[in-house]
Structures are given as structure tokens and as C-alpha cells.
Amino acid sequence: MVEACRAEPDYSLWLLFDDGLEGRVYLGDLVDIVDFSAWRDIDRFLDVSVDPETGVVQWDAGICLDSAALYRDLATRVRAALQ
């Protein structure tokens, strides 16, 4: 579950998970997809939060990202960097 997150102006998202895994994922590739078009306004992207009950990363524009998918992405990149 995501405990904390912070959006960066370069469309990366810093995440901290409850097991201590932390790092950044790049989400800029999603901006051109219709469902994520609200992020074209960088201030809307930067306005991110974590639902304290579910650990879902969410934005006021109605965009939510699955914590498990974010975890897999980040864990895979961390493992690859260690090899």
C-alpha cells in the first residue's frame, strides 16, 4: 500500500510503500492519453494525494492509479538497477 507520494514537475511521481520500497516512476507518457489529459495542466498533476483507507494514488480530476501496478513497476526497476 502507498503511504506517501509526491508529484514532480517532470511528470514523475515519488512513492513510498508500506514495506519501505521507495522511488520514482515516470508518468509523462500518459499525458497524451485522453483519460489523463487533465495532467496537461501541470498544477493538476502536482495536486496528488493518497487515499488513506485504500492506498490508491489519486488526483482531483478523477484519475486514480492502482497501487499494485505502481509497486510492480517500481520494484522491477529497483531490482534491475541492483543487477
C-alpha distance (Angstrom), angle and dihedral (degrees) to the residues before:
residue distance angle dihedral
M1 . . .
V2 3.80 . .
E3 3.80 111.9 .
A4 3.80 98.8 179.1
C5 3.78 140.2 1.9
R6 3.77 139.7 179.5
A7 3.79 127.7 -166.1
E8 3.80 118.7 -139.5
P9 3.83 127.8 -151.8
D10 3.83 90.8 -113.2
Y11 3.82 89.6 64.8
S12 3.77 93.8 -103.1
L13 3.77 121.9 132.5
W14 3.80 122.2 -147.3
L15 3.79 111.3 -148.0
L16 3.79 135.2 -170.3
F17 3.80 117.1 -165.1
D18 3.78 127.2 -158.4
D19 3.82 92.1 -108.5
G20 3.81 92.0 57.1
L21 3.80 98.1 -99.9
E22 3.77 109.0 141.0
G23 3.76 137.9 168.4
R24 3.78 145.7 104.7
V25 3.77 132.1 -68.7
Y26 3.80 122.6 -165.7
L27 3.81 114.6 -128.6
G28 3.80 100.1 170.0
D29 3.80 92.1 106.2
L30 3.82 88.6 66.9
V31 3.82 95.4 60.0
D32 3.81 93.2 86.3
I33 3.81 92.7 53.6
V34 3.81 111.7 97.0
D35 3.81 94.4 -126.9
F36 3.81 90.1 57.5
S37 3.82 98.7 39.5
A38 3.83 91.6 112.9
W39 3.81 86.0 73.6
R40 3.81 90.2 68.9
D41 3.80 82.0 85.9
I42 3.81 98.3 69.1
D43 3.80 91.8 -154.5
R44 3.80 89.3 62.3
F45 3.80 90.6 50.9
L46 3.79 91.3 49.4
D47 3.83 90.7 53.2
V48 3.81 95.4 82.1
S49 3.78 129.9 144.7
V50 3.79 141.4 173.5
D51 3.79 120.5 -119.1
P52 3.84 101.2 -124.2
E53 3.80 93.4 -147.2
T54 3.81 100.3 46.6
G55 3.80 104.1 21.1
V56 3.80 89.7 -129.0
V57 3.79 116.1 152.7
Q58 3.81 107.2 -128.0
W59 3.78 144.5 176.4
D60 3.82 130.0 -156.4
A61 3.81 89.1 -114.9
G62 3.81 87.7 73.9
I63 3.79 93.7 -100.8
C64 3.79 116.1 140.8
L65 3.79 128.8 176.6
D66 3.77 125.1 -152.7
S67 3.80 110.6 -111.4
A68 3.81 92.6 -148.4
A69 3.81 91.9 55.8
L70 3.80 91.4 48.1
Y71 3.81 89.9 48.9
R72 3.82 92.9 50.8
D73 3.81 91.5 48.9
L74 3.78 93.9 48.8
A75 3.82 95.6 41.8
T76 3.81 91.2 50.1
R77 3.79 91.7 52.1
V78 3.81 92.6 46.0
R79 3.82 91.3 50.8
A80 3.81 91.5 48.0
A81 3.80 91.1 50.6
L82 3.81 90.9 53.4
Q83 3.80 94.0 55.0
